[in-house]
Amino acid sequence: MPGHPSASERRQSVRTGVVWDGLQGVLDAPVAFQERQAHIIDIGGGTGGFAVPLAELGHRVRVIDPSPDALASLDRRAAERGVGDRVTGQQGDLSDLSEVVEADSADLVLCHGVLEVVDDPAAALQQISSVLRSGGHLSLLVAQRHAAVVARAMAGHFQAARELLDGDAQASGRGHRFTQQEVSGLLADAGFEVTLVQAVRVFADLVPGSLLDLEPGAAASLVELERAVASRPEYLPLATQLHVLARA
Ligand SMILES: C[S@@+](CC[C@H](N)C(=O)[O-])C[C@H]1O[C@@H](n2cnc3c(N)ncnc32)[C@H](O)[C@@H]1O
């Protein structure tokens, strides 16, 4: 309920506030989507944490995800929020995106928390590029490697931290983690122009959840702090995730 967010909604806003700011910039840009719905693909969109609010803003969102359970939850959530007619769920995989989405058709593709788990991130970005119309946007959210090294070391997983330090941890079965330079290189190779890079969850994962639950106003203050550092390059290596906006 607006004005009375639950504890889980407060924590969610701390984790995603900066990402929403970036997305809002794309959707509100002059001559963007004021007068027409955007056609949005949310690849690996899961239960609709982004897709459903985007539909509530008036856009058409197609979620493509391999998990039938996630898609069932998505349908329920979209129906509960009254946007079932603007949200479509479909089983599919990022690696085969161009087989289920028409070429050059999407205004915006969300790829949040998925590039980490595919075998070939470079090929996956090519797939996304092929379904975006010229000038369309990619919103990419990926796990950032330096913070992951620190998190593993702090948890006492020193060997895992050491393995991650010098490169890809896919070999250890934990998925890819990316530096900003790696993401920028992959995007350039796939023909994208990077328009924004943001640090996401610089502090959020370090703050005890109980503090956000018990201290009045703490979650809102933390969201403001996350916003204040999101575009400062010196905080990028500390961020749990990188949010990158790029134009096709
Ligand atoms: C970490 S969740 C992120 C969910 C959502 N994008 C978000 O940010 O809230 C990862 C999602 O990717 C989906 N997924 C896993 N492997 C995938 C693949 N190869 N292609 C597309 N989606 C995949 C999972 O089913 C899951 O819904």
The ligand as an ORCA input file, in Angstrom:
! r2SCAN-3c Opt
* xyz 0 1
  C      18.174    -13.920    -10.312
  S      16.641    -14.250    -11.097
  C      16.282    -12.626    -11.703
  C      14.811    -12.398    -11.909
  C      14.459    -11.009    -12.447
  N      15.138    -10.714    -13.695
  C      14.756     -9.935    -11.424
  O      15.690     -9.167    -11.603
  O      14.043     -9.862    -10.422
  C      17.178    -15.120    -12.552
  C      16.058    -15.502    -13.497
  O      16.644    -15.966    -14.715
  C      15.986    -17.125    -15.143
  N      16.948    -17.869    -15.982
  C      17.858    -18.801    -15.615
  N      18.551    -19.233    -16.686
  C      18.085    -18.539    -17.765
  C      18.387    -18.538    -19.152
  N      19.335    -19.337    -19.655
  N      17.701    -17.712    -19.961
  C      16.738    -16.898    -19.454
  N      16.410    -16.849    -18.156
  C      17.063    -17.665    -17.312
  C      15.556    -17.831    -13.870
  O      14.472    -18.721    -14.091
  C      15.170    -16.634    -12.999
  O      13.817    -16.286    -13.166
*
